[in-house]
């Protein structure tokens, strides 16, 4: 799977989970920071998104994948990342890149 494919799946899942939680569907882009940038989106919401995304990715790849909420963060302070308490929230594009790397390293 390409990073772009994963990014599109991620956007769809974030929008779906927000909708299921009764939150108006925001405008999402590759630059959106889900944690810290979307209304009521936190690490628990990220886990909801990842659980749903795992199922879809596993069906496409035909094997098990294990995605962790840490894919939404980095410990490194870099320009353009929103500072959290001890970690930095990543953009949808950066999360998709992390997911793609995680899938490749476990496959």
FENSULNOR-V18453 format. One record per residue. N is the residue number from 1. SS is DSSP state (@ for helix, = for strand, . for the rest). PHI is phi as a letter, one per 20 degrees, with the letter a starting at -180 (NA if undefined). PSI is psi in degrees with one decimal (NA if undefined). Layout:
n->N ss->SS phi->PHI psi->PSI
n->N ss->SS phi->PHI psi->PSI
//
This chain:
n->1 ss->. phi->NA psi->142.3
n->2 ss->. phi->e psi->161.5
n->3 ss->@ phi->f psi->-38.4
n->4 ss->@ phi->f psi->-41.4
n->5 ss->@ phi->f psi->-45.0
n->6 ss->@ phi->f psi->-40.1
n->7 ss->@ phi->g psi->-43.5
n->8 ss->@ phi->f psi->-41.4
n->9 ss->@ phi->f psi->-41.0
n->10 ss->@ phi->f psi->-45.3
n->11 ss->@ phi->g psi->-45.1
n->12 ss->@ phi->f psi->-43.5
n->13 ss->@ phi->f psi->-39.5
n->14 ss->@ phi->f psi->-46.5
n->15 ss->@ phi->f psi->-41.3
n->16 ss->@ phi->f psi->-46.0
n->17 ss->@ phi->f psi->-41.3
n->18 ss->@ phi->f psi->-43.6
n->19 ss->@ phi->f psi->-45.6
n->20 ss->@ phi->f psi->-28.3
n->21 ss->. phi->e psi->8.6
n->22 ss->. phi->m psi->23.5
n->23 ss->. phi->d psi->130.3
n->24 ss->. phi->g psi->140.2
n->25 ss->. phi->f psi->114.4
n->26 ss->. phi->e psi->166.7
n->27 ss->. phi->e psi->119.8
n->28 ss->. phi->d psi->142.0
n->29 ss->. phi->b psi->176.4
n->30 ss->. phi->f psi->-22.0
n->31 ss->. phi->e psi->-7.6
n->32 ss->. phi->f psi->135.1
n->33 ss->= phi->e psi->102.6
n->34 ss->@ phi->g psi->-52.2
n->35 ss->@ phi->e psi->117.5
n->36 ss->@ phi->n psi->-13.8
n->37 ss->@ phi->d psi->-17.6
n->38 ss->. phi->d psi->143.1
n->39 ss->. phi->g psi->125.4
n->40 ss->. phi->l psi->24.1
n->41 ss->. phi->e psi->116.4
n->42 ss->. phi->c psi->-168.9
n->43 ss->@ phi->f psi->-31.4
n->44 ss->@ phi->f psi->-38.3
n->45 ss->@ phi->f psi->-38.6
n->46 ss->@ phi->f psi->-38.8
n->47 ss->@ phi->f psi->-41.0
n->48 ss->@ phi->g psi->-46.1
n->49 ss->@ phi->f psi->-46.7
n->50 ss->@ phi->f psi->-37.4
n->51 ss->@ phi->f psi->-43.3
n->52 ss->@ phi->f psi->-40.6
n->53 ss->@ phi->f psi->-38.9
n->54 ss->@ phi->g psi->-46.5
n->55 ss->@ phi->g psi->-46.0
n->56 ss->@ phi->f psi->-42.7
n->57 ss->@ phi->f psi->-41.8
n->58 ss->@ phi->f psi->-39.8
n->59 ss->@ phi->f psi->-41.4
n->60 ss->@ phi->f psi->-37.5
n->61 ss->@ phi->e psi->-20.2
n->62 ss->. phi->m psi->25.2
n->63 ss->. phi->b psi->164.4
n->64 ss->. phi->f psi->141.2
n->65 ss->. phi->c psi->154.5
n->66 ss->. phi->c psi->106.4
n->67 ss->. phi->d psi->139.0
n->68 ss->. phi->d psi->148.4
n->69 ss->@ phi->g psi->-21.4
n->70 ss->@ phi->f psi->-16.4
n->71 ss->@ phi->f psi->-16.4
n->72 ss->@ phi->e psi->-4.3
n->73 ss->= phi->c psi->165.2
n->74 ss->= phi->c psi->150.8
n->75 ss->. phi->e psi->-9.3
n->76 ss->. phi->e psi->127.0
n->77 ss->. phi->f psi->112.9
n->78 ss->. phi->c psi->151.5
n->79 ss->. phi->g psi->135.4
n->80 ss->. phi->n psi->-4.8
n->81 ss->. phi->d psi->141.1
n->82 ss->= phi->e psi->125.3
n->83 ss->= phi->f psi->128.8
n->84 ss->. phi->d psi->-155.1
n->85 ss->. phi->f psi->-56.2
n->86 ss->. phi->c psi->-4.5
n->87 ss->. phi->c psi->172.6
n->88 ss->= phi->d psi->132.6
n->89 ss->= phi->f psi->139.5
n->90 ss->. phi->d psi->158.6
n->91 ss->= phi->f psi->164.1
n->92 ss->@ phi->g psi->-40.8
n->93 ss->@ phi->f psi->-45.1
n->94 ss->@ phi->f psi->-36.7
n->95 ss->@ phi->f psi->-44.5
n->96 ss->@ phi->g psi->-40.4
n->97 ss->@ phi->f psi->-43.0
n->98 ss->@ phi->f psi->-42.2
n->99 ss->@ phi->f psi->-45.4
n->100 ss->@ phi->f psi->-44.2
n->101 ss->@ phi->f psi->-42.0
n->102 ss->@ phi->f psi->-42.4
n->103 ss->@ phi->f psi->-43.7
n->104 ss->@ phi->f psi->-37.9
n->105 ss->@ phi->f psi->-18.8
n->106 ss->@ phi->d psi->-1.6
n->107 ss->. phi->d psi->NA
//
